[in-house]
Amino acid sequence: FPERFRADMPEFALAVSSADYPGMRWTPCIRDQRTDCISEEISPVIQFGSVFREAIVPTMMAMPMPQMNHLGCFHYWAMHRQVCEYYLERGPRNPNGLVFGDTTLGGLEYDDLVPQVIWRGTDFSY
């Protein structure tokens, strides 16, 4: 593997994208969601955000939407082998944590919940 990065080797290219949907030119072929639009010879595309359901871009790899704490939490895990506070349960000793329904609903059951519409889209600003 390390020999791949020697000076006499071919260029190494990797595309990185971050958006609600892949930023690309929308040709009729892509609009039709065909899987023969793009050659498999293209560089890998690391897409932070939504990707196509079909393999329209065969080298595209879905990644989670970027968050301000991802890199710091990856580093924390590498150094301490512990989950950082942002991904642990929120409480008096951890105001930055996540809210888990099974520990914060105070004994509510499913039938006690109020029917409502839930937005499942992203709310990331660019």
Backbone as JSON, one array per atom type, in Angstrom:
{
  "sequence": "FPERFRADMPEFALAVSSADYPGMRWTPCIRDQRTDCISEEISPVIQFGSVFREAIVPTMMAMPMPQMNHLGCFHYWAMHRQVCEYYLERGPRNPNGLVFGDTTLGGLEYDDLVPQVIWRGTDFSY",
  "N": [[0.81, -1.22, 0.0], [1.86, 1.4, 0.84], [3.66, 1.92, -1.24], [2.11, 2.91, -3.28], [2.08, 5.64, -3.09], [4.47, 6.67, -3.94], [6.77, 8.87, -5.68], [7.06, 8.2, -8.39], [4.72, 6.98, -9.13], [1.37, 6.8, -10.64], [-0.88, 9.65, -10.67], [-2.73, 10.27, -7.7], [-6.06, 10.58, -7.05], [-8.86, 11.89, -5.37], [-12.15, 12.64, -4.85], [-14.02, 14.88, -2.86], [-17.12, 15.63, -1.48], [-19.75, 17.63, -0.14], [-22.97, 17.96, 0.67], [-26.59, 18.33, 0.54], [-27.41, 16.81, -1.6], [-25.66, 15.07, -4.23], [-23.34, 17.15, -5.86], [-23.4, 17.71, -9.11], [-23.35, 17.68, -12.73], [-26.48, 17.52, -14.13], [-27.39, 15.35, -16.28], [-29.52, 14.09, -18.96], [-29.33, 11.3, -18.79], [-28.58, 10.84, -16.11], [-30.77, 11.99, -14.82], [-32.68, 10.13, -15.5], [-31.96, 8.14, -13.84], [-30.2, 6.1, -14.55], [-27.81, 3.44, -14.48], [-25.64, 3.31, -16.13], [-24.41, 5.66, -16.8], [-22.03, 6.85, -15.96], [-18.6, 6.18, -16.05], [-16.88, 3.43, -14.54], [-14.31, 3.97, -14.11], [-13.66, 6.34, -12.92], [-12.35, 8.53, -10.32], [-12.58, 7.76, -6.79], [-15.41, 9.02, -5.01], [-16.07, 10.73, -2.18], [-18.87, 11.27, -0.5], [-20.29, 13.42, 1.63], [-23.24, 13.43, 2.96], [-26.44, 13.13, 1.35], [-26.87, 10.42, -0.96], [-27.36, 8.82, -4.17], [-30.03, 6.44, -4.6], [-29.77, 4.37, -6.41], [-26.88, 2.91, -8.03], [-25.72, 5.16, -9.52], [-23.44, 6.74, -9.67], [-20.79, 4.89, -9.68], [-18.5, 4.86, -8.04], [-19.06, 6.37, -5.83], [-19.17, 7.0, -2.38], [-21.14, 6.91, 0.44], [-21.16, 9.12, 3.19], [-21.53, 10.23, 6.6], [-23.44, 13.25, 7.3], [-21.5, 16.15, 7.76], [-20.55, 17.17, 11.0], [-19.91, 19.53, 13.6], [-18.58, 18.28, 15.68], [-17.56, 15.83, 14.84], [-14.82, 15.26, 13.95], [-13.32, 15.93, 16.24], [-14.42, 14.09, 18.07], [-13.72, 11.65, 16.86], [-10.96, 11.82, 17.15], [-10.79, 11.88, 19.96], [-11.76, 9.3, 20.54], [-9.73, 7.76, 19.34], [-7.58, 8.42, 20.97], [-8.41, 7.83, 23.64], [-10.11, 5.64, 23.63], [-12.78, 5.88, 24.3], [-16.18, 6.94, 24.14], [-17.01, 10.2, 23.11], [-18.37, 13.05, 24.93], [-20.46, 14.23, 23.45], [-21.84, 12.19, 22.19], [-22.84, 10.63, 24.15], [-25.34, 10.01, 26.7], [-27.45, 12.77, 27.5], [-27.42, 14.74, 30.44], [-27.4, 15.98, 33.88], [-24.65, 16.07, 34.43], [-23.65, 16.07, 31.91], [-24.32, 18.2, 29.73], [-24.06, 18.41, 26.99], [-24.77, 16.1, 25.68], [-26.64, 13.5, 23.9], [-30.23, 13.11, 23.49], [-32.09, 10.51, 24.62], [-34.99, 8.73, 24.06], [-35.96, 6.6, 25.7], [-35.02, 7.12, 28.24], [-35.74, 9.68, 28.91], [-38.42, 10.28, 28.68], [-39.99, 10.0, 30.9], [-41.6, 7.77, 31.7], [-43.64, 7.68, 29.83], [-45.79, 6.03, 27.54], [-46.2, 4.53, 24.27], [-48.86, 5.0, 23.4], [-49.43, 7.31, 24.77], [-48.28, 9.36, 23.42], [-48.46, 12.3, 21.3], [-49.99, 12.48, 18.17], [-48.16, 13.61, 15.35], [-46.58, 15.42, 12.67], [-43.37, 14.7, 11.47], [-40.37, 16.17, 10.52], [-38.02, 14.82, 8.42], [-35.91, 15.64, 6.96], [-32.73, 17.21, 6.18], [-31.17, 19.76, 8.15], [-28.99, 21.34, 7.61], [-26.81, 24.02, 7.19], [-25.32, 25.71, 4.42]],
  "CA": [[0.0, 0.0, 0.0], [2.62, 2.67, 0.85], [4.31, 2.17, -2.53], [1.17, 3.64, -4.14], [2.3, 7.07, -2.94], [5.82, 7.06, -4.38], [6.78, 9.94, -6.68], [6.99, 7.67, -9.76], [3.42, 6.34, -9.35], [0.37, 7.7, -11.25], [-1.56, 10.6, -9.78], [-3.79, 9.76, -6.83], [-7.12, 11.59, -6.96], [-10.01, 11.53, -4.54], [-13.07, 13.78, -4.79], [-14.79, 15.0, -1.62], [-18.28, 16.49, -1.69], [-20.6, 17.75, 1.03], [-24.21, 18.66, 0.32], [-27.8, 17.53, 0.7], [-27.4, 15.87, -2.71], [-24.39, 15.19, -4.94], [-23.2, 18.28, -6.77], [-22.93, 17.25, -10.4], [-24.16, 18.11, -13.87], [-27.62, 16.62, -14.26], [-27.65, 14.99, -17.68], [-30.74, 13.25, -19.09], [-29.04, 9.94, -18.33], [-28.63, 10.83, -14.65], [-32.16, 12.24, -14.43], [-33.41, 8.86, -15.67], [-31.41, 7.26, -12.81], [-29.57, 4.94, -15.17], [-26.54, 3.1, -13.85], [-24.58, 3.25, -17.14], [-24.1, 7.04, -17.18], [-20.69, 7.25, -15.55], [-17.62, 5.1, -16.1], [-16.35, 2.96, -13.26], [-12.89, 4.33, -14.08], [-13.43, 7.63, -12.28], [-11.81, 8.5, -8.96], [-13.58, 7.63, -5.73], [-16.08, 10.24, -4.56], [-16.53, 10.63, -0.8], [-20.01, 12.18, -0.44], [-20.83, 13.67, 2.97], [-24.62, 13.85, 2.75], [-27.28, 12.16, 0.65], [-26.39, 9.84, -2.21], [-28.43, 8.22, -4.97], [-30.44, 5.09, -4.21], [-29.15, 3.48, -7.39], [-25.44, 3.13, -8.19], [-25.53, 6.03, -10.68], [-22.0, 7.02, -9.63], [-20.35, 3.63, -9.09], [-17.42, 5.02, -7.07], [-19.48, 7.27, -4.76], [-19.34, 6.37, -1.07], [-21.92, 7.76, 1.36], [-20.58, 9.42, 4.48], [-22.51, 11.01, 7.37], [-23.35, 14.7, 7.18], [-20.47, 16.66, 8.68], [-20.96, 17.86, 12.22], [-18.75, 20.21, 14.17], [-17.89, 17.46, 16.67], [-17.11, 14.54, 14.33], [-13.37, 15.07, 13.96], [-12.88, 15.93, 17.63], [-14.83, 12.84, 18.71], [-12.87, 10.59, 16.31], [-9.66, 11.96, 17.81], [-10.98, 11.47, 21.36], [-11.86, 7.85, 20.54], [-8.41, 7.22, 19.03], [-6.67, 8.64, 22.1], [-8.89, 7.32, 24.93], [-10.99, 4.49, 23.43], [-14.05, 6.18, 24.96], [-17.09, 7.78, 23.37], [-16.96, 11.58, 23.63], [-19.6, 13.47, 25.62], [-21.52, 14.6, 22.51], [-22.59, 11.01, 21.78], [-23.36, 9.96, 25.34], [-26.64, 10.51, 27.15], [-27.5, 14.09, 28.12], [-27.83, 14.73, 31.84], [-26.84, 17.09, 34.66], [-23.18, 16.08, 34.32], [-23.28, 16.11, 30.49], [-25.33, 18.99, 29.02], [-23.83, 18.35, 25.54], [-25.09, 14.78, 25.16], [-27.84, 13.22, 23.11], [-31.44, 12.81, 24.24], [-32.62, 9.2, 24.29], [-36.37, 8.66, 24.5], [-36.26, 5.62, 26.75], [-34.61, 7.6, 29.55], [-36.16, 11.06, 29.16], [-39.86, 10.46, 28.51], [-40.66, 9.95, 32.19], [-42.6, 6.71, 31.82], [-44.67, 7.74, 28.79], [-45.91, 4.89, 26.65], [-46.47, 4.91, 22.9], [-50.22, 5.52, 23.28], [-49.48, 8.63, 25.4], [-47.68, 10.35, 22.53], [-49.38, 13.09, 20.48], [-49.68, 12.31, 16.73], [-47.66, 14.82, 14.71], [-45.72, 15.24, 11.5], [-41.97, 14.87, 11.81], [-39.52, 16.48, 9.37], [-36.85, 13.94, 8.41], [-34.88, 16.2, 6.08], [-31.57, 17.78, 6.87], [-31.25, 21.18, 8.48], [-27.62, 21.82, 7.6], [-26.62, 25.24, 6.4], [-24.12, 25.69, 3.56]],
  "C": [[0.84, 1.27, 0.0], [3.3, 2.96, -0.48], [3.41, 2.92, -3.51], [1.45, 5.14, -4.13], [3.73, 7.5, -3.24], [5.71, 8.09, -5.49], [6.63, 9.42, -8.11], [5.66, 6.98, -10.06], [2.45, 7.32, -10.01], [-0.29, 8.58, -10.2], [-2.63, 9.89, -8.95], [-4.83, 10.86, -6.68], [-8.29, 11.04, -6.17], [-10.9, 12.77, -4.46], [-13.85, 13.73, -3.48], [-15.91, 15.99, -1.86], [-19.11, 16.51, -0.4], [-21.81, 18.59, 0.67], [-25.4, 17.75, 0.59], [-27.94, 16.51, -0.42], [-26.11, 16.08, -3.49], [-24.39, 16.36, -5.92], [-22.59, 17.82, -8.08], [-23.82, 17.77, -11.51], [-25.24, 17.07, -14.12], [-27.95, 16.4, -15.73], [-28.96, 14.22, -17.76], [-30.52, 11.82, -18.58], [-29.14, 9.85, -16.8], [-30.05, 11.09, -14.16], [-33.02, 10.98, -14.54], [-32.94, 7.8, -14.68], [-30.86, 5.95, -13.39], [-28.23, 4.69, -14.51], [-25.39, 2.98, -14.85], [-24.14, 4.64, -17.59], [-22.63, 7.39, -16.97], [-19.79, 6.02, -15.51], [-17.17, 4.7, -14.7], [-14.88, 3.3, -13.11], [-12.63, 5.64, -13.37], [-12.92, 7.46, -10.85], [-12.92, 8.28, -7.95], [-14.14, 8.99, -5.34], [-16.59, 9.98, -3.14], [-17.61, 11.68, -0.63], [-20.55, 12.27, 0.98], [-22.23, 14.25, 2.78], [-25.37, 12.76, 2.01], [-26.6, 11.66, -0.62], [-27.59, 9.25, -2.95], [-28.78, 6.83, -4.44], [-29.81, 4.06, -5.13], [-27.67, 3.83, -7.51], [-25.16, 3.94, -9.45], [-24.07, 6.44, -10.8], [-21.37, 5.83, -8.92], [-19.26, 3.77, -8.03], [-17.79, 5.95, -5.92], [-19.73, 6.49, -3.48], [-20.05, 7.34, -0.14], [-21.2, 7.89, 2.69], [-21.62, 10.21, 5.27], [-22.34, 12.5, 7.13], [-22.32, 15.21, 8.18], [-21.09, 17.41, 9.86], [-19.72, 18.5, 12.82], [-17.97, 19.32, 15.12], [-17.34, 16.15, 16.12], [-15.61, 14.34, 14.48], [-12.84, 15.03, 15.39], [-13.23, 14.63, 18.34], [-14.05, 11.65, 18.16], [-11.5, 10.62, 16.99], [-9.74, 11.49, 19.27], [-11.03, 9.95, 21.47], [-10.48, 7.22, 20.29], [-7.46, 7.34, 20.23], [-7.1, 7.9, 23.37], [-9.72, 6.03, 24.84], [-12.29, 4.64, 24.23], [-14.88, 7.08, 24.05], [-17.08, 9.18, 23.97], [-18.35, 11.99, 24.15], [-20.75, 13.79, 24.67], [-22.38, 13.42, 22.1], [-23.03, 10.15, 22.95], [-24.68, 10.6, 25.75], [-26.52, 11.88, 27.82], [-28.0, 13.96, 29.55], [-27.19, 15.89, 32.57], [-25.32, 17.2, 34.55], [-22.71, 16.15, 32.88], [-24.35, 16.88, 29.71], [-25.17, 18.95, 27.5], [-24.28, 17.05, 24.91], [-26.37, 14.71, 24.35], [-29.02, 12.91, 24.02], [-31.98, 11.48, 23.72], [-34.02, 9.07, 24.88], [-36.65, 7.72, 25.64], [-35.85, 6.1, 28.14], [-35.13, 9.0, 29.87], [-37.67, 11.28, 29.07], [-40.64, 10.32, 29.81], [-41.77, 8.92, 32.28], [-43.72, 6.77, 30.79], [-44.64, 6.48, 27.94], [-46.26, 5.4, 25.26], [-47.85, 5.56, 22.76], [-50.38, 6.9, 23.94], [-48.94, 9.74, 24.49], [-48.75, 11.05, 21.69], [-49.02, 12.88, 19.01], [-49.23, 13.65, 16.14], [-46.8, 14.45, 13.51], [-44.29, 15.53, 11.93], [-41.18, 15.12, 10.53], [-38.27, 15.61, 9.46], [-35.77, 14.45, 7.49], [-33.74, 16.76, 6.88], [-31.79, 19.26, 7.11], [-29.85, 21.77, 8.53], [-27.52, 23.04, 6.72], [-25.33, 25.12, 5.6], [-23.78, 27.11, 3.21]]
}
